[in-house]
């Protein structure tokens, strides 16, 4: 029941519905100023109607990887309440990525879902474009490949104001020892309501495969704030089995004011 764990699980949920295999990487325009910093912590809540199913946190700290100062991202998703009693999910993803390029040097995937557990570490050799997985060994990968966490932060760096409505952005992602091309379609601007008032957002739709989980390829939508932080404040999924699943930003801890919980 991966959907209960939040934003990081949304990415891991839809990746199996992409056709594995590298694609040519299109470099979108990026913002000059990085919209996140050390010490940032984002807390999300996932809901099915009035039912709270879980929460996810994304935190950033400074670390040193092979004598280089890098971002260390930790994303943890876990079930709460009744969902935790039924499914007992706690998934953790970690990434050590470059401060300038957002390209990862190392990732950890630590999964605990009921009786199922999985742990893996992957390191990236940028010089030779290979990865080394503790579970499956060495693999050749395309240039500029990312992992789950670094993709989350990379999307926030994209300057959507310079992208035409309907255009797509995608990255090659290494996940579960496979290469996945991750596509996102820009749908223009939209104002959404939050408990702190109306917020102008960029509307993004990761393209999913129609079938068992989704009825159409735009059944997943993410709203990013149209400001210097580019925070993903709201996620909506339309799933065949459970209907609408909403993910809302509850809190942003970074020492400054931020968008509060969406309505």
C-alpha positions as CSV (number, residue, x, y, z in Angstrom):
1,X,0.0,0.0,0.0
2,X,2.7,2.5,-1.1
3,X,0.3,5.4,-1.7
4,X,-0.1,6.0,2.1
5,X,3.5,7.2,2.6
6,X,3.3,10.5,0.7
7,X,5.2,12.4,-2.0
8,X,8.3,10.1,-2.2
9,X,5.9,7.1,-2.6
10,X,4.1,8.9,-5.3
11,X,7.3,8.9,-7.3
12,X,8.1,5.3,-6.5
13,X,4.4,4.3,-7.2
14,X,4.4,5.7,-10.8
15,X,7.9,4.7,-11.8
16,X,6.9,1.0,-12.4
17,X,4.4,2.3,-15.0
18,X,7.1,3.9,-17.1
19,X,9.0,1.8,-19.7
20,X,12.4,1.2,-18.3
21,X,15.3,2.4,-20.4
22,X,17.3,5.5,-20.9
23,X,16.2,8.4,-23.1
24,X,17.9,11.5,-24.3
25,X,18.0,14.1,-21.5
26,X,16.6,17.5,-22.3
27,X,18.1,20.2,-20.2
28,X,15.3,22.6,-19.1
29,X,16.1,26.2,-18.0
30,X,17.1,26.3,-14.4
31,X,16.8,29.1,-11.9
32,X,20.0,31.1,-11.1
33,X,19.3,30.9,-7.3
34,X,18.8,27.4,-5.7
35,X,15.4,27.4,-4.1
36,X,16.3,25.2,-1.1
37,X,19.0,25.3,1.6
38,X,20.5,23.4,4.4
39,X,18.1,23.0,7.3
40,X,14.9,22.9,5.2
41,X,12.3,20.3,6.4
42,X,9.0,19.8,4.6
43,X,6.2,17.8,6.2
44,X,3.3,16.4,4.2
45,X,0.1,14.7,5.0
46,X,-1.7,12.2,2.8
47,X,-5.5,11.9,2.9
48,X,-8.2,9.8,1.3
49,X,-11.2,12.1,1.7
50,X,-11.4,12.7,5.5
51,X,-9.1,9.7,6.3
52,X,-5.5,10.5,7.2
53,X,-3.3,7.7,5.8
54,X,0.3,8.8,6.5
55,X,2.9,11.5,6.4
56,X,6.2,12.2,4.6
57,X,9.1,14.4,5.5
58,X,11.9,15.8,3.3
59,X,14.9,17.2,5.1
60,X,18.2,18.7,3.9
61,X,21.5,18.8,5.8
62,X,25.0,19.5,4.8
63,X,27.4,16.6,4.6
64,X,30.9,15.7,3.3
65,X,31.1,13.0,0.7
66,X,34.7,12.1,-0.4
67,X,36.0,15.5,0.9
68,X,33.3,17.4,-1.0
69,X,30.5,19.5,0.7
70,X,27.2,18.1,-0.6
71,X,23.5,18.2,0.2
72,X,22.3,15.2,2.2
73,X,18.5,14.6,1.6
74,X,16.5,12.3,3.7
75,X,12.9,11.4,2.8
76,X,10.8,9.3,5.1
77,X,7.3,8.2,4.5
78,X,5.2,6.3,7.0
79,X,1.7,5.2,7.7
80,X,-0.3,6.7,10.7
81,X,-3.4,5.7,12.6
82,X,-5.5,2.9,11.2
83,X,-3.4,2.6,8.0
84,X,-0.3,2.0,10.2
85,X,-2.2,-0.8,12.0
86,X,-3.2,-2.4,8.7
87,X,-0.1,-1.9,6.6
88,X,2.8,-0.8,8.8
89,X,4.8,1.1,6.2
90,X,8.0,3.0,6.8
91,X,10.2,3.8,3.8
92,X,13.3,5.9,3.9
93,X,15.3,7.3,0.9
94,X,18.6,9.1,1.2
95,X,20.7,10.9,-1.3
96,X,24.0,12.7,-1.3
97,X,24.0,15.1,-4.2
98,X,26.0,18.0,-5.6
99,X,25.2,21.5,-4.5
100,X,25.5,23.0,-8.0
101,X,24.3,20.2,-10.4
102,X,21.9,18.3,-8.1
103,X,23.5,15.1,-9.4
104,X,23.7,12.3,-6.8
105,X,26.9,10.6,-5.7
106,X,25.2,8.0,-3.4
107,X,21.7,6.9,-2.6
108,X,20.1,4.6,0.1
109,X,16.8,2.8,-0.2
110,X,15.5,1.3,3.1
111,X,12.0,-0.2,2.8
112,X,9.8,-1.7,5.5
113,X,6.2,-2.5,4.4
114,X,4.5,-5.1,6.6
115,X,6.7,-8.2,6.5
116,X,8.6,-7.0,3.4
117,X,11.9,-5.3,3.9
118,X,14.6,-4.2,1.4
119,X,17.9,-2.3,1.8
120,X,20.2,-1.1,-0.9
121,X,23.0,1.3,-1.4
122,X,24.0,2.7,-4.8
123,X,27.0,4.8,-5.7
124,X,27.5,6.9,-8.8
125,X,30.7,7.1,-10.9
126,X,30.2,10.3,-12.9
127,X,33.5,9.9,-14.8
128,X,32.5,6.6,-16.3
129,X,28.7,6.9,-16.2
130,X,28.2,3.8,-14.1
131,X,26.5,2.9,-10.8
132,X,27.5,0.3,-8.3
133,X,24.5,-1.4,-6.5
134,X,25.1,-3.5,-3.5
135,X,22.3,-5.8,-4.6
136,X,23.0,-6.2,-8.3
137,X,26.6,-4.9,-9.0
138,X,27.7,-2.5,-11.6
139,X,25.5,-1.0,-14.3
140,X,26.1,1.4,-17.2
141,X,23.9,4.5,-17.0
142,X,23.3,7.6,-19.1
143,X,25.0,10.9,-18.2
144,X,23.3,13.1,-15.6
145,X,21.1,10.3,-14.2
146,X,19.5,11.0,-10.9
147,X,17.8,9.2,-8.0
148,X,14.5,9.6,-6.3
149,X,15.4,12.4,-3.8
150,X,17.6,14.4,-6.1
151,X,14.8,14.4,-8.7
152,X,12.5,15.9,-6.2
153,X,14.9,18.8,-5.6
154,X,15.9,19.1,-9.3
155,X,12.3,19.7,-10.3
156,X,12.2,22.7,-7.9
157,X,15.1,24.2,-9.7
158,X,13.4,24.2,-13.1
159,X,12.4,27.7,-14.2
160,X,8.8,26.9,-15.3
161,X,8.3,30.6,-16.2
162,X,10.5,30.0,-19.3
163,X,8.6,26.8,-20.4
164,X,5.6,26.9,-22.7
165,X,2.4,25.4,-21.5
166,X,2.1,21.8,-22.8
167,X,5.9,21.3,-22.9
168,X,7.5,18.3,-21.2
169,X,10.5,18.0,-18.9
170,X,12.1,14.7,-18.1
171,X,15.1,13.2,-16.3
172,X,16.6,9.7,-16.4
173,X,16.2,8.2,-12.9
174,X,17.9,5.2,-11.4
175,X,15.4,3.4,-9.2
176,X,15.2,-0.2,-8.0
177,X,18.2,-1.1,-10.1
178,X,16.6,0.1,-13.3
179,X,16.7,3.2,-15.5
180,X,13.4,5.1,-15.7
181,X,12.7,8.2,-17.9
182,X,10.6,10.4,-15.7
183,X,8.3,12.8,-17.7
184,X,6.5,15.8,-16.5
185,X,4.1,18.0,-18.5
186,X,3.8,21.7,-17.7
187,X,0.1,22.7,-17.6
188,X,0.5,26.5,-16.9
189,X,-0.3,28.6,-13.8
190,X,-3.2,28.1,-11.4
191,X,-4.2,29.7,-8.2
192,X,-5.1,27.4,-5.3
193,X,-6.6,28.1,-1.9
194,X,-4.7,27.5,1.3
195,X,-5.5,28.3,4.9
196,X,-3.2,31.3,4.5
197,X,-5.1,32.6,1.4
198,X,-4.7,32.1,-2.3
199,X,-1.3,31.0,-3.8
200,X,-0.2,31.2,-7.4
201,X,1.3,27.9,-8.5
202,X,2.8,26.1,-11.5
203,X,0.7,23.1,-12.4
204,X,2.7,20.0,-13.3
205,X,1.4,16.6,-14.5
206,X,3.8,13.6,-14.3
207,X,2.8,11.4,-17.3
208,X,1.6,8.0,-16.1
209,X,0.6,4.9,-18.0
210,X,-3.1,4.2,-18.4
211,X,-4.1,0.8,-17.0
212,X,-4.4,-0.9,-13.7
213,X,-3.8,2.2,-11.5
214,X,-4.8,5.2,-13.6
215,X,-7.7,5.9,-16.0
216,X,-5.9,8.6,-18.0
217,X,-2.3,9.8,-18.4
218,X,-2.9,13.0,-16.5
219,X,-4.4,11.5,-13.3
220,X,-1.5,12.8,-11.2
221,X,-1.1,16.6,-10.7
222,X,1.4,18.5,-8.6
223,X,1.2,22.3,-7.7
224,X,4.5,24.1,-7.1
225,X,4.4,27.6,-5.6
226,X,5.3,30.4,-8.1
227,X,7.9,32.0,-5.9
228,X,11.6,31.7,-5.0
229,X,11.1,28.4,-3.1
230,X,9.0,26.5,-5.6
231,X,7.5,24.4,-3.0
232,X,5.3,21.4,-4.0
233,X,2.2,22.3,-1.8
234,X,-0.4,20.0,-3.2
235,X,-0.5,16.7,-5.0
236,X,-3.7,15.0,-6.3
237,X,-4.0,11.5,-7.7
238,X,-7.0,9.8,-9.2
239,X,-6.7,6.1,-8.6
240,X,-9.0,3.4,-10.0
241,X,-9.3,1.6,-6.7
242,X,-9.5,4.2,-4.0
243,X,-10.4,7.4,-6.0
244,X,-8.9,10.7,-5.1
245,X,-5.8,10.8,-2.9
246,X,-4.6,14.2,-1.7
247,X,-1.1,15.1,-0.4
248,X,-0.8,18.5,1.3
249,X,2.1,20.4,2.6
250,X,1.6,20.9,6.4
251,X,4.8,22.7,7.4
252,X,8.0,24.1,6.0
253,X,10.8,24.5,8.6
254,X,13.6,26.7,7.2
255,X,13.7,29.7,9.5
256,X,11.4,31.7,7.3
257,X,7.6,32.1,6.7
258,X,6.1,29.6,4.3
259,X,2.9,28.4,2.8
260,X,0.8,26.6,5.4
261,X,-1.5,23.6,5.0
262,X,-3.6,23.7,1.9
263,X,-7.4,23.6,2.2
